[in-house]
Amino acid sequence: MELNAPILAHWIDYDLLARLGIAAILGLLLGLDRELRGLAAGMRTHGLICFSAAIMTVSILALYTQLDGQRMDPLRIFEATGAFIGIIGAGLIVFSKGSVKNLTTAAHLWLAAVIGIACGAALWPLVVIGSVISVVMLTLLRVVERQFFPGEDVTD
């Protein structure tokens, strides 16, 4: 069996550290809102998912480059991530007493995974825009919901 050439530890560079470090930090920040409100899937879960997605993306891009793209489809990273997050999201979502709980949390985990993939691929404009818009949606829109829909449950 032919294996790809190993990458030695002293070859760790700033680009790799940036891709993985920023993914970990953004994942933790995305989970902060959930953590502060005591909801399911807090900082650690979001951080791990975002970081893991970045590692998977960096790995598949490196292998694709090392193996000259033979017999590989790097877009399968989206399929694998989607399947994994789908399983976690399905476990989180609860239907009780006529209402659905944790749907926003499940969607938020998917967002963390996608931002992790973007970090791993070093798509920095996408990372910044996605992170900023998601924080606005989770914080500002909660205030708007409470203002205009005061009787509805907006705790998810």
FENHUQUI-V559060 format. One record per residue. N is the residue number from 0. RES is the residue in one small letter. PHI is phi in whole degrees, 0 to 359 (NA if undefined). Layout:
# FENHUQUI-V559060
N;RES;PHI  N;RES;PHI
This chain:
# FENHUQUI-V559060
0;m;NA  1;e;267  2;l;253  3;n;288  4;a;293  5;p;290  6;i;253  7;l;287  8;a;299  9;h;286  10;w;271  11;i;297  12;d;242  13;y;292  14;d;296  15;l;296  16;l;298  17;a;295  18;r;301  19;l;281  20;g;295  21;i;294  22;a;299  23;a;296  24;i;295  25;l;295  26;g;299  27;l;297  28;l;293  29;l;295  30;g;279  31;l;300  32;d;302  33;r;294  34;e;295  35;l;296  36;r;267  37;g;70  38;l;265  39;a;297  40;a;59  41;g;268  42;m;299  43;r;297  44;t;296  45;h;296  46;g;299  47;l;295  48;i;293  49;c;296  50;f;296  51;s;297  52;a;296  53;a;294  54;i;297  55;m;300  56;t;292  57;v;300  58;s;298  59;i;291  60;l;293  61;a;294  62;l;296  63;y;301  64;t;291  65;q;295  66;l;263  67;d;55  68;g;70  69;q;285  70;r;55  71;m;226  72;d;228  73;p;296  74;l;288  75;r;293  76;i;300  77;f;293  78;e;297  79;a;295  80;t;294  81;g;299  82;a;295  83;f;296  84;i;294  85;g;299  86;i;294  87;i;296  88;g;299  89;a;297  90;g;289  91;l;279  92;i;288  93;v;233  94;f;253  95;s;216  96;k;53  97;g;79  98;s;228  99;v;259  100;k;244  101;n;72  102;l;294  103;t;296  104;t;297  105;a;298  106;a;294  107;h;293  108;l;295  109;w;299  110;l;299  111;a;300  112;a;294  113;v;293  114;i;294  115;g;298  116;i;298  117;a;296  118;c;296  119;g;298  120;a;272  121;a;58  122;l;268  123;w;300  124;p;300  125;l;295  126;v;298  127;v;296  128;i;297  129;g;298  130;s;292  131;v;295  132;i;297  133;s;293  134;v;295  135;v;298  136;m;295  137;l;280  138;t;259  139;l;295  140;l;293  141;r;296  142;v;296  143;v;296  144;e;299  145;r;294  146;q;288  147;f;263  148;f;229  149;p;294  150;g;275  151;e;271  152;d;280  153;v;241  154;t;274  155;d;283
